[in-house]
Amino acid sequence: MLLSISTTHSPATDLGYLLHKHPDKVQRFDLSFGPAYVFYPEAQVGRSTAVLLLDIDPVKLVRKQSPGAGFALQPYVNDRPYVASSFLSTAIAQVYGSALNGRCKERPELVDRPLPLQAVVTAVAVHGSHGFWQRLFEPLGYTVTAKRHPLDTHFPTWGDSRYLTITLENHVRLRELLTHLYVLLPVLDDDKHYWVGEDEVTKLLQKGEGWLAAHPEREQITTRYLKHRRHLTRAALAQLAEEDNPDPDTAVAEQDAAELKAEEHMGLHQQRLTAVVATLKASGAQRVLDLGCGEGKLIRLLLKEKQFSHILGMDVSYRSLETAAERLRLDNLPTPQRERVTLHHGSLIYRDKRLAGYDAAAVVEVIEHLDPPRLAAFARVLFAFARPSMVIITTPNREYNALWPSLPAGHFRHRDHRFEWSRAEFRAWAEEVAEEYGYTVHMAPIGPVDEAVGAPSQMGIFSRE
């Protein structure tokens, strides 16, 4: 079985540093089930490809087979030596262990940098309904293509097999790509070659941190990864539910109320919405996304402007969307007005085709609620896939907290904030994102400006080049 990983990052030969494997050498690694090899069919400045080849020893598999397991000839007649399965996951962990764990002494700055990566896995045994492989990888931002192999090339009338060669493309950190493959290959195959116990739950939660809890197929992933062991699956799902917040509706409502109360002394929330609307109007945008729309306050203002022909609001809280529909009185609006608004329930960190085709996106006081892995995923969803011509992002200015009434030193404005950036930190992040995805960005203050610490809120306006 083969796993090839390619990049067009410049210089592409940096892939060798990230994988800790020299492009000029063919390297062999002796694993418990047979040797693995790493080699580079191409290693140029413009493009490099590293291939992990497993040569599974069928005799070793027979010796490891439990007595009486399966039918009599199963140890001798099976597809295990030839398909991408949990054997390949084990090889990734052992051969690419440093890259999987995000370690690179020679090029440490590359570890957290998203790169243009392509992974090709030959061949994958897929157990599941049609398109299952897409439902696993597309929510993580991958473009997925698959080629199904025939049962026998000499007998085309026999039809296709269940084996696929899958190609994944994404702008992603190498360690994230390896982690996704490590977890999801055994899920596709729905089999593991080793015994699964409590430590496997810990391993799944560690490797799934930042993406598994909110994945639409998390229950299926968890069940298959843990070999359908119910007590292990229940334990893992319970911890994932706790991580992802089992009641996002209540959390979002509390968060909105707390932030509005904190800002009411200066009317900052209204100033922020007014600034966003003015910027959208000046851009000439007609079709607008309101991501993290909450109870629809921005949408209400946009509806008053005839310029905006369609507004899509998306939020993770279904209850907030219901409140938005009530406060906007969508059911009572004249048909032309009602057709200008669409409300969608969804996560902002997963690729969603419904977000494509809009002129502009507004992201008002949202990013500070995302931890770093989810913030990176959100940036890919918004700038790489939805890709509106303009993006407006607002976030608190941490420097202004020193002037905030009754805010203890060192505290954030709300307990759910994962970070609050200074003006320099926000600018650095915004410029990095803009460069990565082909945008330009300029910054603007929101609220009263203090000469020393700036304004209480800050706005980044991204324009597609």
C-alpha positions as semicolon CSV with decimal commas, in nm:
position;residue;x (nm);y (nm);z (nm)
1;M;0,000;0,000;0,000
2;L;0,115;0,351;-0,075
3;L;0,069;0,692;0,083
4;S;0,216;0,979;-0,115
5;I;0,228;1,336;0,016
6;S;0,310;1,621;-0,222
7;T;0,350;1,995;-0,184
8;T;0,409;2,294;-0,410
9;H;0,516;2,512;-0,115
10;S;0,832;2,703;-0,204
11;P;1,083;2,559;-0,153
12;A;0,898;2,227;-0,175
13;T;1,204;2,043;-0,048
14;D;1,109;2,171;0,300
15;L;0,883;1,865;0,306
16;G;1,192;1,660;0,385
17;Y;1,261;1,865;0,698
18;L;0,900;1,838;0,817
19;L;0,893;1,461;0,768
20;H;1,247;1,414;0,905
21;K;1,326;1,209;0,593
22;H;1,606;1,306;0,353
23;P;1,491;1,332;-0,010
24;D;1,815;1,178;-0,146
25;K;1,779;0,852;0,045
26;V;1,556;0,547;0,036
27;Q;1,499;0,464;0,401
28;R;1,375;0,136;0,548
29;F;1,192;0,088;0,878
30;D;1,128;-0,257;1,023
31;L;0,780;-0,274;1,176
32;S;0,616;-0,567;1,353
33;F;0,414;-0,660;1,043
34;G;0,682;-0,601;0,778
35;P;0,914;-0,333;0,643
36;A;0,816;0,023;0,548
37;Y;1,006;0,240;0,303
38;V;1,017;0,616;0,247
39;F;1,142;0,757;-0,082
40;Y;1,097;1,069;-0,297
41;P;1,004;1,018;-0,663
42;E;1,039;1,396;-0,702
43;A;1,221;1,653;-0,490
44;Q;1,239;1,986;-0,669
45;V;1,206;2,345;-0,549
46;G;0,865;2,372;-0,717
47;R;0,720;2,036;-0,612
48;S;0,822;1,748;-0,385
49;T;0,656;1,413;-0,316
50;A;0,731;1,172;-0,032
51;V;0,600;0,816;-0,056
52;L;0,544;0,578;0,233
53;L;0,537;0,218;0,109
54;L;0,433;-0,075;0,329
55;D;0,541;-0,426;0,240
56;I;0,330;-0,628;0,482
57;D;0,454;-0,979;0,546
58;P;0,159;-1,226;0,516
59;V;0,345;-1,486;0,721
60;K;0,374;-1,246;1,015
61;L;0,003;-1,176;0,988
62;V;-0,076;-1,549;1,009
63;R;0,142;-1,587;1,317
64;K;-0,037;-1,298;1,485
65;Q;-0,384;-1,429;1,396
66;S;-0,591;-1,539;1,698
67;P;-0,672;-1,913;1,690
68;G;-1,017;-1,985;1,552
69;A;-1,075;-1,629;1,434
70;G;-1,287;-1,612;1,117
71;F;-1,316;-1,890;0,863
72;A;-1,043;-2,151;0,827
73;L;-0,855;-1,992;0,537
74;Q;-0,896;-1,630;0,652
75;P;-0,534;-1,596;0,769
76;Y;-0,423;-1,691;0,417
77;V;-0,695;-1,534;0,199
78;N;-0,756;-1,167;0,284
79;D;-0,681;-0,816;0,161
80;R;-0,476;-0,698;0,461
81;P;-0,134;-0,697;0,288
82;Y;-0,263;-0,481;0,003
83;V;-0,497;-0,210;0,135
84;A;-0,465;0,108;0,340
85;S;-0,592;0,024;0,685
86;S;-0,489;0,049;1,049
87;F;-0,151;-0,092;0,943
88;L;-0,091;0,232;0,753
89;S;-0,203;0,435;1,058
90;T;0,054;0,250;1,269
91;A;0,320;0,316;1,007
92;I;0,236;0,688;1,005
93;A;0,276;0,698;1,385
94;Q;0,606;0,510;1,382
95;V;0,771;0,638;1,063
96;Y;0,636;0,993;1,061
97;G;0,605;1,025;1,439
98;S;0,789;1,358;1,469
99;A;0,580;1,519;1,194
100;L;0,260;1,374;1,340
101;N;0,341;1,530;1,678
102;G;0,440;1,865;1,532
103;R;0,817;1,854;1,589
104;C;1,074;1,994;1,346
105;K;1,411;2,111;1,479
106;E;1,548;2,231;1,146
107;R;1,241;2,431;1,034
108;P;1,028;2,490;1,347
109;E;0,846;2,782;1,182
110;L;0,694;2,541;0,927
111;V;0,515;2,327;1,185
112;D;0,226;2,569;1,232
113;R;0,218;2,702;0,877
114;P;-0,062;2,578;0,647
115;L;0,088;2,439;0,326
116;P;-0,061;2,336;-0,008
117;L;-0,066;1,958;0,039
118;Q;-0,194;1,666;-0,165
119;A;-0,221;1,314;-0,023
120;V;-0,292;1,008;-0,239
121;V;-0,381;0,680;-0,066
122;T;-0,372;0,359;-0,271
123;A;-0,584;0,155;-0,219
124;V;-0,847;0,214;0,049
125;A;-1,102;-0,049;0,151
126;V;-1,422;0,148;0,211
127;H;-1,704;0,003;0,419
128;G;-2,000;0,238;0,413
129;S;-2,260;0,407;0,198
130;H;-2,177;0,591;-0,123
131;G;-1,976;0,905;-0,060
132;F;-1,875;0,807;0,295
133;W;-1,517;0,909;0,226
134;Q;-1,639;1,256;0,125
135;R;-1,845;1,292;0,441
136;L;-1,533;1,218;0,645
137;F;-1,284;1,451;0,476
138;E;-1,482;1,735;0,314
139;P;-1,599;1,887;0,647
140;L;-1,231;1,920;0,736
141;G;-1,173;2,139;0,430
142;Y;-1,035;1,880;0,188
143;T;-1,115;1,858;-0,180
144;V;-1,171;1,483;-0,224
145;T;-1,154;1,280;-0,544
146;A;-1,176;0,902;-0,565
147;K;-1,111;0,643;-0,831
148;R;-1,280;0,307;-0,781
149;H;-1,088;-0,005;-0,887
150;P;-1,256;-0,281;-1,091
151;L;-1,287;-0,630;-0,946
152;D;-1,084;-0,766;-1,234
153;T;-0,951;-0,568;-1,530
154;H;-0,983;-0,879;-1,746
155;F;-1,353;-0,913;-1,666
156;P;-1,506;-0,563;-1,675
157;T;-1,860;-0,703;-1,657
158;W;-1,791;-0,805;-1,299
159;G;-1,811;-0,438;-1,206
160;D;-1,622;-0,233;-0,950
161;S;-1,473;-0,341;-0,620
162;R;-1,503;-0,159;-0,288
163;Y;-1,142;-0,042;-0,318
164;L;-1,061;0,320;-0,398
165;T;-0,762;0,537;-0,459
166;I;-0,842;0,859;-0,273
167;T;-0,680;1,196;-0,337
168;L;-0,704;1,470;-0,073
169;E;-0,607;1,832;-0,136
170;N;-0,604;2,110;0,120
171;H;-0,416;2,411;0,251
172;V;-0,337;2,262;0,589
173;R;-0,061;2,197;0,841
174;L;0,125;1,873;0,769
175;R;0,063;1,744;1,123
176;E;-0,311;1,800;1,074
177;L;-0,311;1,603;0,749
178;L;-0,123;1,315;0,913
179;T;-0,357;1,324;1,214
180;H;-0,668;1,310;0,996
181;L;-0,526;1,016;0,800
182;Y;-0,417;0,841;1,119
183;V;-0,768;0,854;1,265
184;L;-0,984;0,820;0,954
185;L;-0,813;0,543;0,754
186;P;-0,919;0,272;1,003
187;V;-1,265;0,434;1,009
188;L;-1,300;0,396;0,633
189;D;-1,180;0,037;0,653
190;D;-1,392;-0,031;0,965
191;D;-1,134;-0,270;1,103
192;K;-0,826;-0,267;1,322
193;H;-0,552;-0,524;1,334
194;Y;-0,493;-0,486;1,708
195;W;-0,689;-0,510;2,032
196;V;-0,866;-0,192;2,142
197;G;-0,883;-0,086;2,509
198;E;-0,917;0,221;2,728
199;D;-0,591;0,370;2,603
200;E;-0,741;0,385;2,255
201;V;-1,008;0,628;2,383
202;T;-0,734;0,856;2,513
203;K;-0,550;0,830;2,183
204;L;-0,864;0,918;1,984
205;L;-0,941;1,221;2,202
206;Q;-0,583;1,345;2,174
207;K;-0,569;1,307;1,796
208;G;-0,922;1,443;1,755
209;E;-0,862;1,756;1,961
210;G;-0,989;2,066;1,787
211;W;-1,184;1,892;1,509
212;L;-1,356;1,568;1,609
213;A;-1,601;1,708;1,865
214;A;-1,783;1,919;1,605
215;H;-1,743;1,679;1,309
216;P;-2,083;1,585;1,156
217;E;-1,978;1,217;1,153
218;R;-1,822;1,211;1,499
219;E;-2,043;0,926;1,624
220;Q;-1,960;0,706;1,325
221;I;-1,591;0,794;1,351
222;T;-1,581;0,715;1,722
223;T;-1,774;0,389;1,689
224;R;-1,557;0,252;1,410
225;Y;-1,228;0,373;1,553
226;L;-1,306;0,188;1,877
227;K;-1,410;-0,131;1,693
228;H;-1,779;-0,096;1,789
229;R;-1,704;-0,152;2,160
230;R;-2,004;0,014;2,315
231;H;-1,866;0,105;2,655
232;L;-1,559;0,265;2,497
233;T;-1,768;0,448;2,239
234;R;-2,004;0,585;2,504
235;A;-1,712;0,707;2,714
236;A;-1,546;0,880;2,419
237;L;-1,867;1,042;2,295
238;A;-1,946;1,171;2,643
239;Q;-1,609;1,344;2,662
240;L;-1,645;1,481;2,310
241;A;-1,988;1,621;2,399
242;E;-1,838;1,791;2,702
243;E;-1,558;1,937;2,490
244;D;-1,795;2,071;2,225
245;N;-2,047;2,205;2,481
246;P;-2,359;1,988;2,501
247;D;-2,584;2,297;2,518
248;P;-2,450;2,558;2,273
249;D;-2,784;2,741;2,275
250;T;-2,759;2,827;2,644
251;A;-2,390;2,913;2,618
252;V;-2,444;3,148;2,324
253;A;-2,738;3,321;2,494
254;E;-2,535;3,376;2,813
255;Q;-2,238;3,498;2,611
256;D;-2,444;3,752;2,414
257;A;-2,616;3,885;2,727
258;A;-2,288;3,923;2,916
259;E;-2,113;4,102;2,632
260;L;-2,402;4,341;2,570
261;K;-2,411;4,429;2,939
262;A;-2,036;4,489;2,946
263;E;-2,055;4,727;2,650
264;E;-2,377;4,913;2,727
265;H;-2,203;5,200;2,908
266;M;-2,054;5,322;2,578
267;G;-2,306;5,183;2,326
268;L;-2,018;4,995;2,163
269;H;-2,231;4,716;2,018
270;Q;-2,441;4,961;1,816
271;Q;-2,131;5,153;1,705
272;R;-1,980;4,828;1,583
273;L;-2,288;4,730;1,381
274;T;-2,315;5,078;1,233
275;A;-1,951;5,068;1,122
276;V;-1,995;4,727;0,960
277;V;-2,309;4,835;0,772
278;A;-2,139;5,153;0,649
279;T;-1,839;4,955;0,524
280;L;-2,062;4,704;0,344
281;K;-2,261;4,984;0,180
282;A;-1,947;5,160;0,062
283;S;-1,819;4,835;-0,094
284;G;-2,121;4,801;-0,322
285;A;-2,185;4,446;-0,200
286;Q;-2,533;4,306;-0,264
287;R;-2,515;3,948;-0,136
288;V;-2,387;3,937;0,224
289;L;-2,299;3,666;0,476
290;D;-2,346;3,730;0,849
291;L;-2,141;3,454;1,011
292;G;-2,217;3,404;1,379
293;C;-2,533;3,609;1,327
294;G;-2,676;3,546;1,676
295;E;-3,020;3,697;1,717
296;G;-3,007;3,889;1,389
297;K;-2,921;4,244;1,498
298;L;-2,693;4,306;1,200
299;I;-2,940;4,142;0,963
300;R;-3,212;4,381;1,083
301;L;-2,997;4,681;0,987
302;L;-2,903;4,531;0,652
303;L;-3,267;4,468;0,566
304;K;-3,332;4,841;0,589
305;E;-3,091;4,900;0,301
306;K;-3,228;4,819;-0,045
307;Q;-2,874;4,769;-0,172
308;F;-2,851;4,427;-0,008
309;S;-3,045;4,182;-0,226
310;H;-2,977;3,872;-0,015
311;I;-2,849;3,817;0,338
312;L;-2,753;3,474;0,475
313;G;-2,716;3,444;0,851
314;M;-2,544;3,139;1,002
315;D;-2,502;3,046;1,367
316;V;-2,416;2,736;1,573
317;S;-2,708;2,806;1,807
318;Y;-3,045;2,691;1,678
319;R;-3,219;2,882;1,956
320;S;-3,051;3,207;1,849
321;L;-3,172;3,151;1,494
322;E;-3,526;3,097;1,617
323;T;-3,503;3,422;1,814
324;A;-3,364;3,598;1,506
325;A;-3,657;3,476;1,295
326;E;-3,903;3,602;1,558
327;R;-3,739;3,943;1,604
328;L;-3,706;3,993;1,230
329;R;-4,072;3,886;1,195
330;L;-3,980;3,679;0,893
331;D;-4,317;3,504;0,880
332;N;-4,497;3,841;0,854
333;L;-4,269;4,012;0,606
334;P;-4,392;4,074;0,249
335;T;-4,267;3,802;0,015
336;P;-4,001;4,020;-0,157
337;Q;-3,855;4,113;0,183
338;R;-3,875;3,758;0,319
339;E;-3,689;3,622;0,018
340;R;-3,395;3,853;0,094
341;V;-3,309;3,661;0,415
342;T;-3,194;3,303;0,473
343;L;-3,105;3,164;0,815
344;H;-2,889;2,853;0,837
345;H;-2,788;2,640;1,135
346;G;-2,426;2,533;1,103
347;S;-2,071;2,538;1,232
348;L;-1,831;2,802;1,105
349;I;-1,531;2,568;1,109
350;Y;-1,651;2,321;0,846
351;R;-1,665;2,371;0,474
352;D;-2,022;2,451;0,364
353;K;-2,122;2,490;0,000
354;R;-2,409;2,719;0,105
355;L;-2,156;2,993;0,184
356;A;-2,024;3,023;-0,172
357;G;-2,123;3,297;-0,415
358;Y;-2,152;3,598;-0,180
359;D;-2,001;3,942;-0,231
360;A;-1,910;4,006;0,131
361;A;-1,901;3,843;0,474
362;A;-1,935;4,005;0,817
363;V;-1,783;3,830;1,120
364;V;-1,872;4,045;1,419
365;E;-1,704;3,960;1,753
366;V;-1,675;3,589;1,671
367;I;-1,311;3,492;1,627
368;E;-1,216;3,554;1,992
369;H;-1,445;3,263;2,088
370;L;-1,242;3,016;1,877
371;D;-0,937;2,828;2,001
372;P;-0,634;2,823;1,765
373;P;-0,717;2,500;1,572
374;R;-1,075;2,612;1,513
375;L;-0,966;2,962;1,421
376;A;-0,735;2,818;1,156
377;A;-1,016;2,595;1,026
378;F;-1,253;2,892;1,018
379;A;-1,002;3,098;0,819
380;R;-0,976;2,820;0,559
381;V;-1,354;2,785;0,534
382;L;-1,403;3,159;0,490
383;F;-1,105;3,268;0,281
384;A;-1,024;2,955;0,082
385;F;-1,369;2,808;0,014
386;A;-1,646;3,066;0,065
387;R;-1,407;3,329;-0,071
388;P;-1,622;3,645;-0,083
389;S;-1,476;3,957;-0,241
390;M;-1,479;4,135;0,097
391;V;-1,455;4,011;0,455
392;I;-1,510;4,231;0,760
393;I;-1,389;4,095;1,094
394;T;-1,425;4,276;1,426
395;T;-1,267;4,173;1,756
396;P;-1,189;4,340;2,093
397;N;-0,872;4,544;2,138
398;R;-0,704;4,406;2,450
399;E;-0,506;4,725;2,506
400;Y;-0,828;4,917;2,577
401;N;-0,912;4,683;2,867
402;A;-0,696;4,900;3,094
403;L;-0,962;5,172;3,058
404;W;-1,257;4,936;3,098
405;P;-1,472;5,007;3,407
406;S;-1,466;4,730;3,668
407;L;-1,251;4,495;3,457
408;P;-0,977;4,336;3,673
409;A;-0,627;4,360;3,532
410;G;-0,538;4,072;3,305
411;H;-0,900;3,959;3,258
412;F;-1,088;3,924;2,931
413;R;-1,418;4,101;2,870
414;H;-1,602;3,769;2,870
415;R;-1,513;3,432;3,020
416;D;-1,575;3,250;2,689
417;H;-1,310;3,451;2,505
418;R;-1,017;3,228;2,414
419;F;-0,799;3,530;2,343
420;E;-0,815;3,908;2,310
421;W;-0,560;4,060;2,075
422;S;-0,371;4,385;2,086
423;R;-0,377;4,597;1,773
424;A;-0,038;4,461;1,667
425;E;-0,144;4,099;1,722
426;F;-0,465;4,140;1,522
427;R;-0,278;4,312;1,241
428;A;-0,014;4,037;1,231
429;W;-0,279;3,763;1,211
430;A;-0,482;3,953;0,952
431;E;-0,182;4,020;0,728
432;E;-0,073;3,656;0,747
433;V;-0,423;3,535;0,651
434;A;-0,448;3,794;0,373
435;E;-0,116;3,689;0,224
436;E;-0,200;3,320;0,254
437;Y;-0,534;3,342;0,075
438;G;-0,481;3,625;-0,174
439;Y;-0,640;3,923;0,001
440;T;-0,527;4,268;0,108
441;V;-0,629;4,404;0,447
442;H;-0,652;4,739;0,623
443;M;-0,748;4,811;0,982
444;A;-0,998;5,056;1,132
445;P;-1,089;5,149;1,493
446;I;-1,442;5,118;1,634
447;G;-1,552;5,332;1,928
448;P;-1,381;5,621;2,106
449;V;-1,009;5,630;2,031
450;D;-0,761;5,681;2,315
451;E;-0,424;5,820;2,211
452;A;-0,231;5,558;2,406
453;V;-0,434;5,238;2,375
454;G;-0,652;5,290;2,069
455;A;-1,023;5,208;2,034
456;P;-1,217;4,942;2,232
457;S;-1,288;4,736;1,921
458;Q;-1,093;4,687;1,600
459;M;-1,200;4,599;1,248
460;G;-1,007;4,425;0,971
461;I;-1,138;4,482;0,619
462;F;-1,013;4,217;0,375
463;S;-1,044;4,267;-0,002
464;R;-0,974;3,992;-0,253
465;E;-0,692;4,071;-0,491
